[in-house]
């Protein structure tokens, strides 16, 4: 069958989109993790349903960190051992994430062994609900990011856009809103909303009917999933921040401190003016 003009146009946009996505996922120069996680301790601490925040090193990460005013540029969900084995790999995949150039994929935990990470754990969910959240992500593995939406990709090429702070979050939601085009945090937000678990509910004040003894009524409203960013799981009052080194107990008295005084600013080459 002859190729239609529409098909040629879509193919052209997809090709341009792949090149843009590849450029955005190149590592940034000079990235050094300040406090990388202890991989073995991280493995022991994570539970299905936990959200793992990552300080990414790609060029797209710089834009997301600026737009959200946060350290965290990526989020993945830990789903445990329920995923099928991946041919050609020895380590099982226990994370599910959404990447711009790959879509929704599974990944081994070792992928982020050398990155700054943070565990955000939902509180109060039953094991069945945690499994339902993990299953929500698992069945969406394979969804692809529609790279024909070139304008959706171009927003990340302006890491410091001259827009007011209150509008920067909206730039992350720019696009068609199609679930296959979701960024990492928006799909995870949908997973928790599927079991009615809040992340950052908005507090809306609504006037009651005249004559009511309540002048105003407050109701919780779950935001649209496209407006969520990785840092929202960190700021959420409903997610517990889990520090792997503190889970098994921490005794500061067993630490060995050097008897030598700490070097001053001039000794380490830091300007004091």
N, C-alpha and C positions, 0 to 999 in steps of 0.2 A: 504494500500500500504506500502511496506517495506521502511524504512528510508534509504536514500542514504548516502554514505560517505560524500558527499558535504553538505547535510543538517545537519549531525552531527557536521561537522566542523563549519558551520555557527552558530549553536546553542551554541557550546562551546565558540566561540569568543563573541557572544552576552552576554553570562553569565559572562565572564571575563570583558567585557565592562561595564556591569551594576555595577559590584563591584567596578571597577575603578572610574566610574562616581559618585557613592555614596560616595566614599572616598574623592573625590575632592570637593564635595559639603558640606562637614562637616565644621562647623564654625571654624574660626581661634581663638585661645585663645588670650584674651587681647584686642579685638577690642572694641574701644569706639568712637562713632561719636563725632567729635569736635564741629561742628555747625549743628546739625540736623535741618531739615526744619520744619517750622510751617505748620502743616498738613492742617489746614483750609485755610490758605492763599495760599498754594500750589494748593489746589483744585480750588480756585477761579481764579487762574492765568493761568493754563494750557489751551491750545487750541488744537483742532485736528491737527495733523501733528507735534506737538512739540516733540523733543527728550529729554527724561529724562535720564541724566547721573547719575550713582549710584556708590558710593564707597562701593563695596561689602565686605563681611566679610568671605566668604568661602575661602578654601585653594586654589581653582583655581583663586580666585581674586588676591592673592599675586603674582602668576605667571604672570597674565596679566598686573598688575601694573608695574612689573619689566620689562617685555618685551617691554612695550610701554612707560616706563619712565613717568608715569602719575598717578594721584590720582584716576582716573576713571577706573573702571574695568568692568562695565556693562552699557548697554544702552537699554532703552525700548521706545516704541512710544506711545504717548497718542492719542487715537482715539475717545474719547468722548463717547456718549451714544448709538452708533450704534450696539453694540454687544448684542447678545441674553442673557437672564438671565441664570445664572448658578444655577442649582438645589442645594438646601441646603445652599445657602448663601444669606445674606441680602443685602450686598453691591454689587452694579453692578461692573462689570469688565470694566475698561476703558483703560487699558494698554495692549499692545501686546509685547511679548519678546521671545527670544530664549534662552533656558537653555540647558545645556549639557545633563542633565539626563531626560529632558522632551520633548525637541524639541520646536516647536513654540506653545506658549500657551497664553491665556489671563490671566490677573491678576488684582486684585483690587488695587487702588492707596494706600490704607493703608498698603500694603505690605512693602512699603519703607518709612513709616511715621517717623521712627526713624533712618534713614540713612542720611548721607551727600549726597545731590543731587544738580543737576544743570540743569536748563532749557535752551535748545538750540532751537531757533525758526527760521525757514526758513523765509527769507524776500522776498517779491515780488510775492509770489504765490497767485493765486486767491483762493477763498473758494472752488471752484470746483476742483482745482488742489490739494489742501490740502486733500480734501475728497478722491481723487483718490489715493493719497499716503497712506492714512489710509486704504482704501479698498484693496490695494495691500497687506498690512500686514494681514488684516482680513481674506482674502480668503486662507491664508496659515496657519492659525491656525489648528493644528493637524499634521503638518509635524513632523516627528520623526527624531531625530539624530541617524544615523546609528552607533550603538555601536559595530558593528563588526570591525570597523577600530580601533583596539587596539593601533596601533602605533600613530594614530592621538591623542589619549588620553594621551599617555605616555609623550608627550612633556610638559604637565602641572605638571609633578612630579619633574621637575627640575626648581624650582622657580628662581634660579640664575645661568643659564647655562653659562659656560665660553666661550661666543661667543662675537665678536665685536658688538658694538651698532648698526652699520649699518645693521647687519644681524638679529637682534632680531625680527624686524617686520615681516620678512619672515617666522619666526617660527610660527606665528599665521596663516599664509596662508597654512601651511603644511597640506597635506591631498588630498582628491580626488577632491575637488572643487564642489562636488554635492550640489545643493541648500538645500537638506534636512539635510546636515551636517554643515550648516552655523552657525557661531557664531553670537551673538546678533547684533553686529554693521554691519556685512556684509549684512544681510538681510535688515536692515534699509537703507543701502547704495543703494541696488538694488531698493528699493521703491522710493527713490528720483531720481535715474537714470531713472526710468520709465517715469518720467515727465520732464526729461532733466534738473534737478536742480543740480548744482555743489556742491561738498563738498570741496575737495582739488584738483582742477585740476592741472595737471603737466604743466609746461610751457616748451614746446619743441621749439627749434630753428631749422628751416629748411632752407637750402640754396635755394635761388630762382634760376631760370634759368639764364644762362649767358646773359648779355645784359639788364637784368631787372634793373630798377632804384632802386629797393629794393634789397639790398645785402642779407638780412635775413628776414624771416617772422616768426612771433611768432603765434603759434596756441595753443588753449586750448585742453587738452586731459584728459578725465575722466578716472581715475584709475580703474583697475579691482576691483570689489566689495570685493573680498577676502582679499585685502590688507588694508581695513579700520579697524580702532580700535576705541573704544569709545572716546578717547581723540581727534580724528580728528574733531568731531562735536564741541568740545570746541575751537579748534585752527582755525577752518574754518573761512575765512573772509566773508562767505556768511550766517552764522548763528548768530543771535543776542543772546547774553547772557542776560537772563531775570532774574532779582532779584525780587522775589515775594514781598518782603517788600517795594520795591521802586515803584512798579507799581501804587499803590494808592496814592503815594506822601509820602515823608518823610521829617519831620521837626526836625533837630537835636536840636533845641532850647527847645523842650518840654521834653527832657531827663533829668532825675534827677541824678546828680552826687554826690557821697559821698564827704563830706568835709575832710575826713581823707586821709592822704597821702598814696599812693600805697606802699605796702611792698617791701623792697629791695630784692635782690637775696638771701642774707643770711637768711632773715626771712622766705623765702619759701623753704629753703633747697636746693638752686641751687648753685653749685660750680662756683666760679668766677675765678678759675685758669685755 
